[in-house]
């Protein structure tokens, strides 16, 4: 009996070491992907185990992302040319079409390994009692959620370019209620980071606009996410105001700010300022492109003010539903 127990203990120890080794591989590759480094593939062990298919899928994901990056670079190079021949213009349009198509197909395919990582990590998390292993699993989950966010951004950007984003407008969407719900959903995260949160709406409880509430939430989430992730200390202030026949949403942070040289590029696809990359290496550079599209389709406006190392204020202006339309 004693011998059997020792064998069981040894097997359990070996399995834990095996799981940790595989998790090390997964964490390392997800960290590299988050930094935009697709230069290396994962070595697949000759002996198959429960992680083999997942590691193979991750390698396919790396190759696909590498191709997306290559196409994006070619597009940027051509777009920065002051003048282009008709052949170059046609080539640029074709590249953009192929890029959107490729991104859309690839993003769908990338969901498979990411879903696999989530599923596998949740099962291991349920079964393990070891604190160290749980920390590794939680790290995998955190990186995986970040990758899922990037994939969703890629899909949304591709849908926008192809005219397939699919808006469903309602005439009377309560902007006050939507904003309050979103802000409250972030409160724990904001205060958990040591930041203060100030939300004010001047007793404006019923401000209605013709809107797609689901798409509008994406835009607001993007801006609040940015405010949180690029602010190390200080505060996040969100204010709702009424101006004539419009509602204005103001999202202010005390974060890293935006270099004035980057103002005109901020809403471009895949653009991220150097200070943003340095402060937070992971990110798609697509969020603001999506946000601007959403606001403009709502017949609204989006603009910002920013000072480097002092903070940024984003403004969203949306038309209100007229009283006679509401009644």
C-alpha positions, -999 to +999 in steps of 0.1 A: +000+000+000+028+024+009+046+016-024+013+023-043+008+056-026+044+067-034+039+057-070+007+078-071+025+107-055+053+105-081+028+103-110+009+133-096+042+152-092+053+144-128+019+154-142+021+187-124+056+194-138+043+184-172+013+208-169+035+236-157+059+231-186+031+232-211+016+263-194+051+280-196+050+274-234+015+288-237+022+319-215+054+327-234+038+325-268+007+345-257+030+372-243+049+374-275+017+376-296+004+404-273+036+423-281+032+418-318+060+393-321+051+364-344+086+354-353+088+321-335+066+290-335+061+266-306+082+234-306+057+205-307+068+176-285+070+142-303+049+125-277+013+136-280-007+147-249-038+167-241-020+199-250-006+188-285-036+199-306-037+232-287+000+239-294-005+231-331-035+254-333-014+282-317+012+277-344-014+281-371-026+313-353+010+327-352+014+321-390-020+338-397-012+368-376+022+371-392+004+373-426-020+400-413+009+421-401+027+417-434-004+428-454-010+457-430+026+470-434+023+470-472-009+489-469+006+516-446+036+520-469+014+527-499-010+549-479+018+572-468+029+580-504+020+616-513+010+607-549+002+573-564-003+562-600-036+547-610-020+513-609-009+519-573-043+531-563-059+500-578-033+479-560-040+496-527-077+490-531-071+453-539-047+450-509-074+465-486-100+441-500-078+411-495-067+422-461-103+426-449-113+393-463-082+376-449-086+392-415-123+382-413-116+345-422-085+343-400-102+359-370-129+333-371-103+306-372-083+321-344-113+317-321-108+279-320-074+278-303-084+306-280-116+289-270-095+257-265-071+275-242-101+289-222-117+255-219-085+237-209-075+263-184-109+263-167-109+225-163-073+225-148-083+254-125-112+234-112-091+203-105-060+219-090-056+230-054-020+241-057-017+279-054+013+282-078-005+263-105-036+284-100-016+315-105-002+302-138-037+293-150-050+327-141-022+343-161-031+321-191-067+332-187-057+369-185-036+367-217-062+346-234-090+372-227-067+399-241-062+379-273-100+373-276-105+411-274-080+417-302-097+390-323-131+407-318-115+441-328-101+425-360-135+410-368-154+443-362-129+463-383-132+438-412-170+440-409-170+478-410-148+478-441-170+453-458-202+471-448-214+441-427-212+456-392-250+454-390-266+482-371-300+478-355-313+512-346-341+520-320-356+554-320-357+559-282-325+546-265-319+560-230-283+573-232-283+582-195-292+547-184-268+530-208-239+552-197-246+547-160-248+510-163-214+509-182-197+531-157-209+511-127-196+479-144-161+494-144-162+508-108-146+478-092-118+476-117-111+513-116-110+516-078-091+483-077-063+500-097-061+528-071-078+553-094-108+575-083-140+574-104-162+605-107-194+601-127-218+630-130-249+636-151-265+667-136-299+649-129-302+641-166-320+608-163-340+607-195-319+616-226-330+596-256-313+592-289-319+571-320-292+544-315-280+509-317-274+503-280-252+472-286-229+491-310-229+522-288-218+502-258-188+490-278-178+526-285-182+536-249-164+505-236-135+512-259-130+548-246-134+538-209-110+508-214-084+531-229-088+556-201-083+529-175-054+511-192-033+542-200-038+558-165-014+547-138-025+571-111-051+598-106-087+597-118-112+588-144-140+614-148-171+607-169-197+634-174-230+635-192-243+669-205-271+682-226-264+709-252-294+721-272-306+691-291-276+669-284-261+648-256-224+651-249-204+624-231-171+634-217-145+608-207-114+623-190-083+606-176-050+617-160-030+592-180-001+592-204-017+616-229-012+617-267+017+632-285+006+661-307+023+646-337-001+617-335-033+636-333-042+632-370-034+594-369-053+585-338-084+571-354-065+552-381-065+514-382-036+497-364-021+529-352-007+532-317+015+560-304+050+551-292+042+561-256+011+539-257+031+509-270+058+515-244+032+519-215+010+490-226+027+467-253-005+447-260-033+462-280-048+460-315-047+497-325-082+492-339-105+503-310-106+540-319-111+532-356-142+512-346-154+538-321-152+566-346-172+546-372-199+538-347-203+574-336-204+587-371-230+561-382-251+575-353-248+609-369-226+620-340-192+635-336-161+624-316-131+645-308-105+648-281-081+671-262-048+658-248-015+668-233+014+645-232+020+630-197-011+649-183-041+631-197-068+630-224-104+640-227-126+623-253-159+639-263-189+621-279-218+642-292-250+624-302-283+639-315-313+636-292-346+622-302-370+651-305-400+652-281-425+651-308-408+620-323-408+603-289-445+609-284 
